[in-house]
Amino acid sequence: MASVSTLTTQAPSEVSHRLDNKQTLKASSALLAHIKRSKQKQSASKSKAPNLLADPDELLEHGANTDTTDPVPIWLCLTTKHHIVDKARLKPILITVPHALSRFSDDPLASTGSICLITADPQRSVKDLIASPTFPAALRARIGRVLGISKLRAKYKSFESRRQLQAEHSIFLADDRIAPDLLGALGKTFFKTTAKRPIPVRISPSSGTMKKMLDDKQKARKADAFAPKKRRDTTSETGSLALGNPEGVAVQINKALDAAVLYLSASVATSVRIGFADWSAKQVAENVEAVVTALTEKSVPKGWKGVRAIHIKGPNTAALPIWLADELWVEKEVDVVEAGEKQKALEDGAKKAAAKRKEQKRLRDTDTTHVQAKRIKSVVGVVKQG
């Protein structure tokens, strides 16, 4: 009960809303200590009760190392007073954090996981860009495969092949130009959960850079107008215009790998990974503050006034609260889902009215045709009698 009384509580009517750094650090320390004790107990139980069905050679080789090598993630759970969005969004929000979430940041070659980059056609242009000497060698070693969208559709049609592709790589990145097409190309194998859903990355240059490149090409052609005619390789020019420079693409890829990836859905509960159990409590607390600030400023309706509670938790632990609101409901607030339902009702009413007018017009046209047919029939009968 004493720990509950020290929780940070903020009234939505107050002007200043922020997390208590001491409370966040205290909750992070308690959570990390609990996860560490749980892992020790689990490893002790495994050593006491060995698996009799395992291979003897494997037991001799890995008997001393019973701890799992997979990192234990730490999650931030944000609860809002109303639905944060009206419908689920497939495109994620990338939140920059002080401590990168990529497990490859310190030693790129330490992990066996690989990255699959799904690109727009032609994929050869992206492969040449990654093979460029100016592209970082450490990042190039982590990219295990570059897959074009047409090859993805042709080769991975069955669920079995998609599951095999999902198991071959740890992280999936996708060119933002073909991101909307990935739902049909990958299906529920990838999009049922957010574990290995492809993260959009900007590979093409920005509009300003593209305009500058086109202007430079046009100036070069004007300068060479009176020069001897030479046969130009148009395919290489097109490829250079469709992609950014190797350094810029590498920066975008690292940004996507290191950021906290958030997928919004039509609910009051939002979870985002903000760290790992082998981090220090200070690192976890700093990432918590960065993610909460980004969410309250850009994603949560009404900002801090729309926040109900903030917790942190592990995969199999209870959620530790670090911020609770005093007022659970605010008057004169409109839920985004209710607003969306009202707008949908208006649109449905307009469609029904248009359909009703169309049906009435069809009936009038049918009646007119029927009357004209009667008149023609009567005239024909009079003519026959005459």
C-alpha positions in Angstrom: 0.0 0.0 0.0 2.9 2.4 0.6 4.1 2.0 -2.9 0.7 2.8 -4.3 0.5 6.1 -2.2 3.7 7.3 -3.8 2.4 7.0 -7.4 2.5 10.2 -9.5 -1.1 11.4 -9.9 -1.9 14.4 -12.1 -5.3 16.1 -12.5 -6.2 16.8 -16.2 -7.2 20.4 -15.2 -3.6 21.3 -14.3 -1.4 23.2 -16.7 1.8 21.2 -16.2 1.8 17.5 -16.9 5.0 15.4 -16.8 6.3 12.2 -15.4 8.0 12.0 -12.0 11.6 11.0 -12.8 12.1 9.4 -9.4 8.9 7.3 -9.8 9.9 6.2 -13.3 13.4 5.2 -12.2 12.0 3.4 -9.1 9.6 1.3 -11.2 12.3 0.5 -13.8 14.6 -0.7 -11.1 12.0 -2.9 -9.5 10.9 -4.4 -12.8 14.5 -5.2 -13.9 15.3 -6.8 -10.6 12.1 -8.9 -10.7 12.9 -10.1 -14.3 16.5 -11.0 -13.2 15.3 -13.0 -10.2 12.7 -14.8 -12.5 15.4 -15.8 -14.9 17.6 -17.1 -12.2 14.8 -19.2 -10.8 14.0 -20.5 -14.3 17.6 -21.5 -15.0 17.9 -23.2 -11.6 14.8 -25.2 -12.2 16.1 -26.3 -15.7 19.4 -27.4 -14.2 17.6 -29.5 -11.6 15.2 -31.1 -14.1 17.1 -31.8 -17.3 15.2 -32.7 -20.5 15.5 -36.5 -20.9 14.3 -36.3 -24.5 17.1 -34.0 -25.7 20.1 -35.1 -27.6 23.0 -36.3 -25.3 25.6 -34.4 -27.4 23.5 -31.3 -27.2 23.2 -31.6 -23.4 27.0 -32.0 -23.1 27.5 -29.0 -25.3 24.9 -26.6 -23.8 24.5 -28.1 -20.3 26.4 -25.3 -18.6 24.5 -22.5 -20.5 20.9 -22.8 -19.5 20.0 -19.1 -19.8 18.2 -18.0 -22.9 20.1 -15.7 -25.3 17.0 -13.9 -26.5 16.7 -10.5 -25.0 13.7 -9.9 -22.7 11.8 -6.8 -23.9 10.4 -4.0 -21.7 7.0 -2.6 -22.7 5.3 0.7 -22.0 1.6 0.5 -21.7 -0.4 3.7 -22.2 -4.1 3.8 -21.3 -6.2 6.6 -22.6 -9.7 7.8 -21.6 -11.0 7.5 -25.2 -9.9 5.5 -28.3 -6.7 6.9 -29.5 -7.6 6.5 -33.2 -10.9 5.6 -35.0 -9.4 2.6 -36.9 -6.2 0.5 -37.0 -3.3 1.9 -38.9 -0.9 -0.4 -40.7 1.8 2.3 -41.1 3.8 2.6 -37.8 5.0 5.6 -36.0 8.8 5.8 -35.4 9.7 7.5 -32.1 13.3 8.5 -31.7 14.6 7.4 -28.3 17.9 8.3 -26.4 19.0 4.6 -26.3 18.7 2.7 -29.6 16.5 -0.4 -29.5 18.5 -2.2 -32.2 20.4 -5.1 -30.7 23.2 -4.5 -33.3 24.1 -1.0 -32.2 27.2 -1.8 -30.2 28.5 -4.8 -32.2 26.8 -5.3 -35.6 28.3 -8.8 -36.1 27.5 -10.1 -32.6 23.9 -11.3 -33.5 23.0 -14.0 -36.0 19.8 -12.2 -37.0 19.5 -10.8 -40.4 17.5 -8.0 -42.2 15.3 -8.5 -45.2 14.7 -5.4 -47.3 11.7 -5.4 -49.5 11.9 -2.9 -52.3 10.2 -1.6 -55.4 11.2 -2.9 -58.8 13.9 -3.1 -60.0 15.6 -4.7 -57.0 19.0 -4.6 -58.8 19.2 -0.9 -58.3 18.9 -1.3 -54.5 21.4 -4.1 -54.5 23.9 -1.9 -56.3 23.3 0.9 -53.9 24.0 -1.4 -50.9 27.1 -2.7 -52.6 28.4 0.8 -53.0 31.7 1.5 -51.3 30.1 4.6 -49.5 27.4 2.4 -47.9 28.4 1.4 -44.3 30.0 -2.0 -44.3 28.6 -2.9 -40.9 25.0 -2.3 -42.0 25.7 -4.1 -45.3 26.7 -7.2 -43.4 23.4 -7.2 -41.5 21.2 -7.0 -44.6 20.9 -10.6 -45.6 18.5 -10.2 -48.5 17.0 -7.6 -50.9 13.7 -8.7 -52.3 11.7 -7.0 -55.0 7.9 -6.7 -54.7 7.3 -8.5 -58.0 9.5 -11.4 -57.0 7.8 -11.5 -53.6 4.4 -11.8 -55.2 5.5 -14.5 -57.6 7.6 -16.7 -55.3 5.8 -16.4 -51.9 2.1 -17.1 -52.6 1.5 -20.0 -50.2 1.3 -19.7 -46.4 4.2 -22.2 -46.1 6.6 -20.2 -48.2 5.6 -17.0 -46.3 6.2 -18.6 -42.9 9.6 -19.9 -44.2 10.5 -16.4 -45.2 9.4 -15.0 -41.8 11.6 -17.6 -40.0 14.7 -16.8 -42.1 15.1 -13.2 -41.0 14.8 -11.3 -37.7 13.8 -7.9 -39.0 11.9 -6.8 -42.2 12.2 -3.4 -43.7 10.2 -2.2 -46.7 10.4 0.7 -49.2 7.8 3.2 -48.2 6.6 3.4 -51.9 5.3 -0.2 -51.8 4.3 -0.3 -48.1 0.5 -0.2 -48.9 0.9 -3.2 -51.2 2.5 -5.5 -48.6 -0.8 -6.4 -46.9 -1.9 -8.3 -50.0 1.6 -9.6 -50.7 2.4 -11.0 -47.3 -1.1 -11.6 -45.8 -1.9 -12.5 -42.2 1.4 -14.4 -41.8 3.1 -11.1 -41.2 0.3 -8.7 -40.3 -1.5 -10.9 -37.7 1.0 -9.6 -35.1 3.4 -6.7 -35.1 6.5 -8.9 -34.2 7.9 -9.1 -37.8 5.7 -6.6 -39.6 7.8 -4.7 -42.2 8.9 -1.3 -41.1 8.6 1.4 -43.9 11.9 3.0 -44.8 12.5 6.0 -47.2 14.8 4.7 -49.9 13.8 7.2 -52.6 15.1 10.8 -52.3 12.8 13.6 -51.0 10.9 15.8 -53.4 13.4 18.7 -52.9 16.4 16.4 -53.6 14.6 14.9 -56.6 13.9 18.3 -58.1 17.5 19.3 -57.6 18.7 16.1 -59.3 16.4 16.7 -62.2 17.6 20.3 -62.6 21.2 19.2 -62.5 20.5 16.6 -65.2 18.7 19.1 -67.4 21.6 21.6 -67.0 24.1 18.9 -67.9 22.1 18.0 -71.0 22.0 21.6 -72.1 25.7 22.0 -71.6 26.3 18.9 -73.7 23.9 20.0 -76.5 26.8 21.0 -78.8 29.1 18.2 -77.7 29.6 15.1 -79.8 26.7 12.7 -79.6 27.2 9.9 -77.2 25.0 6.9 -76.4 23.7 7.3 -72.9 22.7 4.5 -70.6 19.1 5.5 -69.7 18.6 2.7 -67.3 21.4 3.8 -65.0 20.1 7.4 -65.1 16.6 6.2 -64.2 18.0 4.0 -61.3 20.0 6.9 -59.9 16.9 9.2 -59.9 14.7 6.6 -58.2 17.0 6.1 -55.3 18.8 8.3 -52.8 22.5 8.3 -52.0 24.0 5.4 -50.1 24.7 7.5 -47.0 21.2 8.9 -46.8 19.6 5.4 -47.2 21.9 4.0 -44.5 20.8 6.8 -42.2 17.1 6.0 -42.8 17.6 2.3 -42.2 19.5 2.9 -38.9 16.8 5.3 -37.8 14.1 2.7 -38.4 16.1 0.0 -36.6 16.9 2.2 -33.5 13.5 3.8 -33.1 10.6 2.7 -31.0 8.0 1.3 -33.4 4.4 2.1 -32.5 1.3 0.6 -34.2 -2.0 2.4 -33.3 -5.3 0.6 -33.1 -8.9 1.6 -32.2 -8.6 0.9 -28.5 -7.8 2.7 -25.2 -4.6 0.5 -24.6 -1.4 1.1 -26.5 1.8 -0.8 -26.0 5.3 0.0 -27.4 8.7 -1.7 -26.7 11.0 0.8 -25.0 14.0 -1.3 -23.8 15.4 -4.7 -22.7 15.9 -6.4 -19.4 19.7 -6.3 -19.7 19.7 -2.5 -19.7 20.2 -0.3 -16.7 17.2 1.3 -14.9 18.3 4.8 -16.0 18.3 3.8 -19.7 14.8 2.4 -19.5 13.6 5.4 -17.6 15.0 7.8 -20.2 13.4 5.9 -23.0 10.1 5.9 -21.1 10.1 9.7 -20.8 11.0 10.1 -24.5 8.2 7.8 -25.7 5.6 9.3 -23.4 6.4 12.8 -24.5 6.1 11.9 -28.1 2.8 10.1 -27.6 1.2 12.9 -25.5 2.3 15.6 -27.9 1.4 13.9 -31.3 -0.9 10.9 -30.9 -3.1 11.1 -27.8 -6.2 13.2 -28.3 -6.2 16.2 -25.9 -2.7 15.4 -24.9 -2.2 14.7 -21.1 -5.9 15.4 -20.5 -6.6 12.2 -22.5 -4.2 10.0 -20.6 -5.6 7.7 -17.9 -2.6 5.6 -16.8 0.9 4.7 -17.8 2.6 1.4 -16.8 5.7 -0.6 -17.7 5.9 -4.4 -17.8 7.8 -7.4 -19.0 6.4 -10.2 -21.2 5.3 -12.3 -18.1 5.2 -9.8 -15.3 2.6 -7.6 -13.8 2.3 -4.0 -15.0 3.9 -1.4 -12.6 2.1 2.0 -12.6 4.2 5.1 -13.0 1.5 7.7 -13.7 -2.3 7.7 -12.8 -4.9 10.3 -13.5 -7.2 11.6 -10.8 -10.1 12.4 -13.1 -11.0 9.3 -15.1 -13.5 11.1 -17.3 -13.7 14.6 -18.6 -17.0 16.3 -19.6 -17.6 17.6 -23.1 -15.2 15.2 -24.6 -15.9 13.5 -27.8 -14.6 10.0 -28.5 -12.8 9.7 -31.8 -14.7 6.4 -32.5 -18.1 8.2 -31.7 -17.1 11.0 -34.1 -16.2 8.4 -36.7 -19.4 6.6 -36.3 -21.4 9.8 -36.6 -19.5 10.7 -39.8 -20.1 7.1 -41.1 -23.8 7.5 -40.3 -24.0 10.7 -42.2 -22.3 9.1 -45.2 -24.6 6.1 -45.1 -27.6 8.4 -44.9 -26.4 10.3 -48.0 -25.8 7.1 -49.9 -29.3 5.8 -49.0 -30.9 9.1 -50.1 -29.0 9.0 -53.4 -30.1 5.4 -53.9 -33.7 6.3 -53.1 -33.6 9.2 -55.7 -32.2 6.9 -58.3 -34.9 4.3 -57.6 -37.6 6.9 -57.9 -36.2 8.2 -61.2 -36.1 4.6 -62.5 -39.8 4.1 -61.5 -40.8 7.4 -63.2 -38.9 6.4 -66.4 -40.6 2.9 -66.3 -44.1 4.5 -65.9 -43.4 6.9 -68.7 -42.3 4.1 -71.0 -45.4 2.1 -70.0 -47.7 5.0 -70.8 -46.0 5.6 -74.1 -46.4 1.9 -75.0 -50.1 2.0 -74.2 -50.6 5.0 -76.4 -48.7 3.4 -79.3 -50.8 0.3 -78.9 -54.1 2.2 -79.0 -53.0 4.2 -82.1 -52.0 0.9 -83.8 -55.5 -0.5 -82.9 -57.3 2.5 -84.4 -55.2 2.3 -87.5 -56.1 -1.4 -87.9 -59.8 -0.7 -87.4 -59.7 2.1 -90.0 
